[in-house]
């Protein structure tokens, strides 16, 4: 993520978080402010962590595109990768992944651009980056139990469930998550 992409990335993540947490729309700008602060802090952790962004090139009105949308590139998705303990999140979600191994998080695709393979391309780009910087390794990520589409994508990409939150996580007003792992075979 280039510094000039910080605001757009923060907005995209805030929209995704608001959707998943059922936050009313009027609070999205506040959430975007907080996400922007988080992104600025994470930028300081390069090369131990990084944020990837993906663009989608619109060529006019097509499937999944709205009438009146302009042609050109739009920030379509983002994913964060931590490579080691120095880049790991200070308070990761549960079940807790190993801090010293690569971890993919905060992966989202703009709502109107989902089901176009953008998430798959982001996931593969994260894996390639891990291979280039760390070599063969286990990589971890979380997937909410209710997110059937992303879960199927991760399973297709050969991620396996290592552990799942128990029902008591609902007492903290969170949704249950799977911790998933894949053994990367870098070429």
URGI-V119807 format. One record per pair of residues at least 12 apart in sequence whose ideal C-beta (glycine too) atoms are under 6 Angstrom apart, sorted by the first residue. I is the first residue (numbers start at 1). GAP is how many residues later the second one is. D is the distance in Angstrom with one decimal. If there is no record, write none. Layout:
i=I gap=GAP d=D
i=I gap=GAP d=D
This chain:
i=1 gap=50 d=3.9
i=1 gap=52 d=5.2
i=5 gap=48 d=5.5
i=6 gap=33 d=5.5
i=8 gap=67 d=4.7
i=9 gap=44 d=5.9
i=9 gap=69 d=5.3
i=10 gap=22 d=4.9
i=10 gap=25 d=4.4
i=10 gap=26 d=3.9
i=10 gap=29 d=5.7
i=11 gap=21 d=5.1
i=12 gap=63 d=5.9
i=12 gap=66 d=5.9
i=13 gap=22 d=4.8
i=14 gap=14 d=5.2
i=14 gap=17 d=4.1
i=14 gap=18 d=3.7
i=14 gap=21 d=5.0
i=16 gap=92 d=3.8
i=17 gap=14 d=5.9
i=18 gap=13 d=5.7
i=45 gap=42 d=4.9
i=48 gap=35 d=5.6
i=48 gap=36 d=5.6
i=48 gap=38 d=4.1
i=48 gap=39 d=3.1
i=49 gap=33 d=4.2
i=49 gap=38 d=3.2
i=50 gap=31 d=5.6
i=51 gap=29 d=5.0
i=52 gap=27 d=5.1
i=52 gap=73 d=5.6
i=53 gap=25 d=5.0
i=54 gap=22 d=5.2
i=54 gap=23 d=4.4
i=54 gap=64 d=5.8
i=54 gap=68 d=5.3
i=55 gap=18 d=4.5
i=55 gap=21 d=5.8
i=56 gap=18 d=5.5
i=56 gap=20 d=3.7
i=56 gap=57 d=5.3
i=57 gap=16 d=5.3
i=58 gap=13 d=5.2
i=76 gap=34 d=5.3
i=76 gap=37 d=4.8
i=76 gap=42 d=5.0
i=77 gap=32 d=4.0
i=77 gap=41 d=4.8
i=77 gap=45 d=5.1
i=79 gap=25 d=5.9
i=79 gap=28 d=3.9
i=79 gap=43 d=4.6
i=79 gap=47 d=5.3
i=80 gap=25 d=5.1
i=80 gap=26 d=4.3
i=81 gap=23 d=5.5
i=81 gap=45 d=5.1
i=82 gap=21 d=4.8
i=83 gap=19 d=5.4
i=83 gap=50 d=5.8
i=83 gap=51 d=5.6
i=84 gap=16 d=5.8
i=85 gap=14 d=4.4
i=85 gap=15 d=4.6
i=93 gap=49 d=5.6
i=94 gap=71 d=5.6
i=95 gap=68 d=4.1
i=95 gap=84 d=4.2
i=97 gap=43 d=3.9
i=97 gap=82 d=5.9
i=101 gap=37 d=5.3
i=102 gap=28 d=4.6
i=102 gap=35 d=5.8
i=102 gap=37 d=4.4
i=103 gap=37 d=4.9
i=104 gap=22 d=5.0
i=104 gap=37 d=4.2
i=119 gap=34 d=5.9
i=123 gap=34 d=5.9
i=127 gap=57 d=5.9
i=131 gap=53 d=5.9
i=131 gap=55 d=3.5
i=135 gap=51 d=5.6
i=136 gap=48 d=5.6
i=136 gap=50 d=4.8
i=137 gap=47 d=5.6
i=138 gap=43 d=5.4
i=138 gap=45 d=5.6
i=139 gap=43 d=5.4
i=139 gap=45 d=5.6
i=140 gap=41 d=5.3
i=141 gap=39 d=5.4
i=142 gap=35 d=4.6
i=142 gap=37 d=5.9
i=143 gap=35 d=5.0
i=143 gap=37 d=5.8
i=144 gap=31 d=4.9
i=144 gap=33 d=5.3
i=145 gap=31 d=4.3
i=146 gap=29 d=5.9
i=154 gap=26 d=5.5
i=158 gap=24 d=5.5
i=159 gap=21 d=4.1
i=159 gap=23 d=4.6
i=160 gap=21 d=6.0
i=161 gap=17 d=4.7
i=161 gap=19 d=5.6
i=162 gap=17 d=4.8
i=162 gap=19 d=4.8
i=163 gap=16 d=4.7
i=164 gap=14 d=5.0
i=165 gap=12 d=5.3
